[in-house]
Amino acid sequence: MASQTSECDVLVIGLGPAGMAVTIMAKSLGLNVIAIEKRKIGGECLNVGCIPSKAILRTAKLRHAVLHFPEMGLEAIPSPKPINPFARVRDVVKRVNEGKTAKMFESVDVILSKGSARFIDSHTVEVQDVRKIRAKKIFICSGTTPFVPNIQGLDGVGFLTNENLYDINEVPRRFAVIGGGAIGCEMGQALFRLGSETTILNSADCLLPRGDAEAGHLLCEEFRKEGIRVINKAEFERIEKRGYEIAVILKDGSEIICDKLLVAAGRKIKLDELELKNAGVVYDNQKGVKVDAFLRTSVKHIFACGDCNGYRQFTHAAMHQGMLALINAMLPRVFMRRYKDYIVPWSVFTEPEVSQVGETEADLQARGEKYKVIRTNYSDYGRTTADGSEIGFIKALCTRSGKILGVTIVGESSGEMIHEFGLAIQKGLRLTSILFLQHSFPTYSFMNKRIAEQWLMDYARKPLFQRIAKMRI
Ligand SMILES: Cc1cc2nc3c(=O)[nH]c(=O)nc-3n(C[C@H](O)[C@H](O)[C@H](O)COP(=O)(O)OP(=O)(O)OC[C@H]3O[C@@H](n4cnc5c(N)ncnc54)[C@H](O)[C@@H]3O)c2cc1C
């Protein structure tokens, strides 16, 4: 078949959050955009990541809530049987795809290719040997795939990843997860609450090892109280298929038997199929496409944004980078924006919810920086008692003068509360700015103000301030 060549201003490879942000913005600016997607519009986030995981968590949370009826003054009723919660998940994804997403891309030239896009040279990309696209600016937004650890026997047991977890139809009787990061914790809790006997096999010494250690330990404690089995520092010997069962054998000789095994052990950046070398783009299969401070690759008119450059692999970070990369592609160097200047909060949607922004104690200790810890517990607030959500804390790390360096929040609505601190860190604000902002009572965010009050109280207790107060009153 003769190859057809199209010309455009902007070519986007991959339509996950990063590519969607570039495409929609470029289209709104009246640019001629072509986007190539080899699987489904929406990328990992919409199809096999954030949205399906939140949908299954929601059903699980609802089912779990029944257990708390008596303590909320309601009649105890048995937990409802899951009929097919995964069908709902698929329906949610379908509705988002067919409704919101399809509408956004109605007027965009999207090539839904069966195979990968590949570079011919630094301005030309080919799709399936039949269509060539020449573009002025190219945005690589190709994301990641699940990382599968090298454990003897794993390949032969028919394990699940996030790519096929949502295709199952029944809640397994016994469920095990390899990985104690965000996906492992969210899906471990979701399946447990839907009725699976669940084991999380985590090779680190606490859950969510990239975040605050205290948060990871509290989550582990809560999981165990609920009945989820968490094995930290798990060392794998081998994995075997035994009839319908899967046996995970650990180095200490213990065996975990399950019906379904989810591998959630991190992400892998897969770039070879793009043939980046034809364009002269430098990359590393582990670290991703190499970018400068402005998201430009080694070839200045080619940008790489989102998970494929290896930096902070979250949907909001991918979208933000997409927006910045497009801005940078249009502006002279002096007006370009550095992507690392923007703070990246994150949340894990377990119960208790865990959210983090800025630095952790481990980060600061590694750099030998001095910091103060200001904290407040959820249990000290009337609203959380009213709601029965007293588990959790806010921990803010700041300088002596109240400059905020990092914040961890564990507990109900932490994902909503963290942004105030994110803005404060990004803008270099001190805790006084939060102190003098009235927060409506009794919101969960009111506890953010309590942190600032706490910091002020620490000052007020100093003899010097107490002497001044006595003199001035
Ligand atoms: C289970 C799970 C839950 C998650 N939950 C959250 C969450 O709650 N919050 C959060 O912030 N993040 C979450 N994430 C992470 C989030 O999904 C990713 O950070 C985000 O999707 C990255 O966006 P992206 O655009 O960089 O890449 P992707 O979403 O991976 O999209 C890349 C797209 O490029 C396409 N592509 C790749 N190579 C080619 C090629 N050669 N040719 C053509 N097309 C190509 C792929 O098919 C894909 O559609 C979750 C991830 C998982 C797995």
The ligand as an SDF file (V2000), in Angstrom:
LIG
                    3D

 53 58  0  0  0  0  0  0  0  0999 V2000
   -4.2650    1.2500   38.6630 C   0  0  0  0  0  0  0  0  0  0  0  0
   -3.7380    2.6550   38.5310 C   0  0  0  0  0  0  0  0  0  0  0  0
   -4.3070    3.6620   39.2740 C   0  0  0  0  0  0  0  0  0  0  0  0
   -3.8310    4.9650   39.1360 C   0  0  0  0  0  0  0  0  0  0  0  0
   -4.4170    5.9380   39.8750 N   0  0  0  0  0  0  0  0  0  0  0  0
   -3.9630    7.2070   39.7890 C   0  0  0  0  0  0  0  0  0  0  0  0
   -4.5750    8.2390   40.5300 C   0  0  0  0  0  0  0  0  0  0  0  0
   -5.5120    8.0120   41.2880 O   0  0  0  0  0  0  0  0  0  0  0  0
   -4.1020    9.4940   40.3910 N   0  0  0  0  0  0  0  0  0  0  0  0
   -3.0540    9.7830   39.5630 C   0  0  0  0  0  0  0  0  0  0  0  0
   -2.6620   10.9480   39.4850 O   0  0  0  0  0  0  0  0  0  0  0  0
   -2.4660    8.8210   38.8350 N   0  0  0  0  0  0  0  0  0  0  0  0
   -2.8890    7.5430   38.9220 C   0  0  0  0  0  0  0  0  0  0  0  0
   -2.3040    6.5690   38.1590 N   0  0  0  0  0  0  0  0  0  0  0  0
   -1.1970    6.9410   37.2570 C   0  0  0  0  0  0  0  0  0  0  0  0
   -1.7400    7.5470   35.9480 C   0  0  0  0  0  0  0  0  0  0  0  0
   -2.5850    6.6080   35.3290 O   0  0  0  0  0  0  0  0  0  0  0  0
   -0.5820    7.9150   35.0270 C   0  0  0  0  0  0  0  0  0  0  0  0
    0.3300    8.7160   35.7110 O   0  0  0  0  0  0  0  0  0  0  0  0
   -1.0870    8.6700   33.7990 C   0  0  0  0  0  0  0  0  0  0  0  0
   -1.9930    7.8950   33.0630 O   0  0  0  0  0  0  0  0  0  0  0  0
    0.0900    9.0530   32.8860 C   0  0  0  0  0  0  0  0  0  0  0  0
   -0.3860    9.7260   31.7620 O   0  0  0  0  0  0  0  0  0  0  0  0
    0.4370    9.7280   30.3940 P   0  0  0  0  0  0  0  0  0  0  0  0
   -0.3440   10.5370   29.4520 O   0  0  0  0  0  0  0  0  0  0  0  0
    1.8410   10.1160   30.6420 O   0  0  0  0  0  0  0  0  0  0  0  0
    0.5040    8.2050   29.9310 O   0  0  0  0  0  0  0  0  0  0  0  0
   -0.6250    7.0880   29.6910 P   0  0  0  0  0  0  0  0  0  0  0  0
   -1.8510    7.3790   30.4260 O   0  0  0  0  0  0  0  0  0  0  0  0
    0.0720    5.8100   29.9300 O   0  0  0  0  0  0  0  0  0  0  0  0
   -0.9610    7.2260   28.1490 O   0  0  0  0  0  0  0  0  0  0  0  0
   -0.0270    6.9210   27.1570 C   0  0  0  0  0  0  0  0  0  0  0  0
   -0.7620    6.5720   25.8870 C   0  0  0  0  0  0  0  0  0  0  0  0
    0.1690    6.4770   24.8220 O   0  0  0  0  0  0  0  0  0  0  0  0
   -0.1790    5.3680   23.9860 C   0  0  0  0  0  0  0  0  0  0  0  0
    1.0540    4.9430   23.3100 N   0  0  0  0  0  0  0  0  0  0  0  0
    2.1790    4.4640   23.8930 C   0  0  0  0  0  0  0  0  0  0  0  0
    3.1150    4.2090   22.9760 N   0  0  0  0  0  0  0  0  0  0  0  0
    2.5610    4.5220   21.7720 C   0  0  0  0  0  0  0  0  0  0  0  0
    3.0310    4.4440   20.4520 C   0  0  0  0  0  0  0  0  0  0  0  0
    4.2840    4.0170   20.1980 N   0  0  0  0  0  0  0  0  0  0  0  0
    2.2000    4.7990   19.4390 N   0  0  0  0  0  0  0  0  0  0  0  0
    0.9440    5.2470   19.7070 C   0  0  0  0  0  0  0  0  0  0  0  0
    0.4480    5.3350   20.9580 N   0  0  0  0  0  0  0  0  0  0  0  0
    1.2460    4.9910   21.9730 C   0  0  0  0  0  0  0  0  0  0  0  0
   -0.6980    4.3380   24.9840 C   0  0  0  0  0  0  0  0  0  0  0  0
   -1.5390    3.4100   24.3380 O   0  0  0  0  0  0  0  0  0  0  0  0
   -1.4550    5.2220   25.9720 C   0  0  0  0  0  0  0  0  0  0  0  0
   -2.8260    5.3700   25.6230 O   0  0  0  0  0  0  0  0  0  0  0  0
   -2.7670    5.2610   38.2470 C   0  0  0  0  0  0  0  0  0  0  0  0
   -2.1870    4.2330   37.5040 C   0  0  0  0  0  0  0  0  0  0  0  0
   -2.6690    2.9500   37.6370 C   0  0  0  0  0  0  0  0  0  0  0  0
   -2.0400    1.8860   36.7970 C   0  0  0  0  0  0  0  0  0  0  0  0
  1  2  1  0
  2  3  1  0
  2 52  2  0
  3  4  2  0
  4  5  1  0
  4 50  1  0
  5  6  2  0
  6  7  1  0
  6 13  1  0
  7  8  2  0
  7  9  1  0
  9 10  1  0
 10 11  2  0
 10 12  1  0
 12 13  2  0
 13 14  1  0
 14 15  1  0
 14 50  1  0
 15 16  1  0
 16 17  1  0
 16 18  1  0
 18 19  1  0
 18 20  1  0
 20 21  1  0
 20 22  1  0
 22 23  1  0
 23 24  1  0
 24 25  2  0
 24 26  1  0
 24 27  1  0
 27 28  1  0
 28 29  2  0
 28 30  1  0
 28 31  1  0
 31 32  1  0
 32 33  1  0
 33 34  1  0
 33 48  1  0
 34 35  1  0
 35 36  1  0
 35 46  1  0
 36 37  1  0
 36 45  1  0
 37 38  2  0
 38 39  1  0
 39 40  1  0
 39 45  2  0
 40 41  1  0
 40 42  2  0
 42 43  1  0
 43 44  2  0
 44 45  1  0
 46 47  1  0
 46 48  1  0
 48 49  1  0
 50 51  2  0
 51 52  1  0
 52 53  1  0
M  END
$$$$
